[in-house]
Amino acid sequence: MGIFDDIKNTADAHEAQVEAGIDKAGDAVDRKTGSRYAEQVDQAQDFAKDWVGAPEGTTDQNANAPQERA
């Protein structure tokens, strides 16, 4: 298990806190930029939130797809 797997597992275990941090970071960027990049910030927030709750080894494009069993 690599360091990124450890990070993902920890983020998944504390999903609510991580998502709150993602929101706070996005709000800070919006304040600093005068909301000029609000659409891109929202996309980044959505991507990050999807990553936190997604099963390991998936991306936002296939997070809801059924997993194959070996």
LOZA-538784 format. One record per atom (N, C-alpha, C): residue in three letters; x, z, y. Coordinates in pm, whole numbers, padded with zeros to 5 digits, always signed. Layout:
REM LOZA-538784
ALAXZY;...
This chain:
REM LOZA-538784
MET+00085+00000-00117;MET+00000+00000+00000;MET+00090+00000+00124;GLY+00064-00093+00213;GLY+00145-00105+00333;GLY+00091-00023+00449;ILE+00164-00025+00556;ILE+00126+00054+00673;ILE-00007+00007+00732;PHE-00033-00122+00729;PHE-00159-00173+00784;PHE-00278-00130+00699;ASP-00259-00119+00568;ASP-00364-00067+00481;ASP-00393+00079+00516;ASP-00288+00157+00542;ASP-00305+00297+00580;ASP-00381+00308+00712;ILE-00347+00223+00807;ILE-00415+00224+00937;ILE-00562+00189+00919;LYS-00589+00085+00841;LYS-00728+00044+00818;LYS-00807+00154+00750;ASN-00749+00218+00650;ASN-00819+00325+00579;ASN-00850+00442+00673;THR-00755+00477+00759;THR-00778+00584+00855;THR-00884+00545+00955;ALA-00879+00421+01005;ALA-00980+00374+01100;ALA-01118+00373+01036;ASP-01128+00332+00911;ASP-01257+00331+00842;ASP-01311+00473+00822;ALA-01221+00568+00799;ALA-01263+00705+00778;ALA-01317+00769+00906;HIS-01275+00717+01020;HIS-01316+00771+01150;HIS-01380+00661+01234;GLU-01469+00586+01172;GLU-01526+00466+01234;GLU-01591+00493+01369;ALA-01669+00598+01380;ALA-01740+00627+01506;ALA-01642+00654+01620;GLN-01537+00730+01592;GLN-01438+00760+01695;GLN-01360+00636+01735;VAL-01326+00553+01639;VAL-01251+00430+01668;VAL-01337+00336+01752;GLU-01464+00322+01717;GLU-01552+00233+01794;GLU-01572+00285+01936;ALA-01577+00417+01953;ALA-01587+00474+02088;ALA-01461+00442+02168;GLY-01346+00448+02103;GLY-01220+00414+02169;GLY-01213+00267+02207;ILE-01266+00181+02122;ILE-01271+00038+02150;ILE-01357+00013+02274;ASP-01471+00081+02282;ASP-01558+00068+02399;ASP-01489+00116+02526;LYS-01422+00230+02517;LYS-01353+00284+02635;LYS-01242+00191+02682;ALA-01168+00135+02587;ALA-01060+00043+02622;ALA-01115-00082+02689;GLY-01224-00136+02635;GLY-01287-00254+02695;GLY-01339-00226+02834;ASP-01399-00109+02853;ASP-01447-00071+02986;ASP-01332-00059+03085;ALA-01220-00004+03041;ALA-01103+00009+03128;ALA-01050-00128+03170;VAL-01046-00222+03076;VAL-01000-00358+03108;VAL-01095-00422+03208;ASP-01224-00405+03186;ASP-01323-00461+03279;ASP-01305-00403+03419;ARG-01281-00273+03430;ARG-01261-00212+03562;ARG-01136-00267+03629;LYS-01029-00278+03554;LYS-00901-00324+03611;LYS-00906-00471+03652;THR-00984-00550+03583;THR-00988-00694+03612;THR-01111-00734+03694;GLY-01189-00637+03737;GLY-01310-00669+03811;GLY-01410-00746+03726;SER-01409-00725+03599;SER-01499-00790+03502;SER-01485-00942+03498;ARG-01372-00992+03545;ARG-01350-01139+03539;ARG-01341-01189+03396;TYR-01300-01105+03305;TYR-01281-01148+03166;TYR-01378-01075+03073;ALA-01493-01037+03125;ALA-01588-00956+03049;ALA-01629-01023+02918;GLU-01650-01154+02920;GLU-01692-01224+02798;GLU-01584-01215+02690;GLN-01459-01237+02729;GLN-01349-01229+02633;GLN-01329-01086+02583;VAL-01344-00990+02673;VAL-01331-00850+02634;VAL-01440-00813+02534;ASP-01562-00857+02559;ASP-01672-00830+02466;ASP-01645-00891+02329;GLN-01590-01013+02327;GLN-01557-01077+02200;GLN-01451-00997+02125;ALA-01350-00951+02198;ALA-01244-00872+02135;ALA-01299-00740+02082;GLN-01388-00677+02159;GLN-01449-00553+02113;GLN-01530-00577+01985;ASP-01608-00682+01983;ASP-01689-00713+01865;ASP-01601-00738+01743;PHE-01492-00814+01763;PHE-01400-00843+01653;PHE-01340-00714+01600;ALA-01294-00628+01690;ALA-01231-00503+01649;ALA-01330-00413+01575;LYS-01453-00406+01624;LYS-01554-00323+01558;LYS-01589-00378+01420;ASP-01595-00511+01407;ASP-01621-00572+01276;ASP-01509-00541+01179;TRP-01386-00540+01230;TRP-01270-00514+01145;TRP-01273-00371+01091;VAL-01314-00277+01175;VAL-01315-00138+01133;VAL-01410-00116+01016;GLY-01529-00175+01020;GLY-01626-00151+00914;GLY-01618-00246+00798;ALA-01536-00349+00807;ALA-01530-00452+00702;ALA-01454-00402+00580;PRO-01497-00445+00462;PRO-01422-00411+00341;PRO-01280-00466+00348;GLU-01189-00399+00283;GLU-01049-00440+00284;GLU-01033-00582+00230;GLY-00950-00662+00297;GLY-00922-00797+00252;GLY-01021-00900+00302;THR-01108-00862+00396;THR-01204-00957+00450;THR-01175-00981+00597;THR-01236-01087+00650;THR-01228-01114+00792;THR-01368-01112+00847;ASP-01382-01129+00977;ASP-01515-01128+01037;ASP-01600-01243+00986;GLN-01539-01349+00939;GLN-01614-01465+00892;GLN-01675-01443+00754;ASN-01612-01358+00672;ASN-01665-01339+00538;ASN-01691-01192+00507;ALA-01705-01109+00609;ALA-01724-00965+00587;ALA-01853-00935+00513;ASN-01955-01015+00533;ASN-02083-00990+00469;ASN-02101-01068+00340;ALA-02003-01147+00302;ALA-02012-01226+00180;ALA-01992-01134+00059;PRO-02060-01161-00051;PRO-02042-01079-00169;PRO-01899-01092-00221;GLN-01845-00982-00266;GLN-01709-00980-00318;GLN-01708-01020-00465;GLU-01611-01101-00504;GLU-01598-01141-00644;GLU-01539-01027-00724;ARG-01583-01014-00844;ARG-01530-00910-00932;ARG-01446-00976-01040;ALA-01334-00916-01064;ALA-01242-00973-01163;ALA-01280-00934-01303;
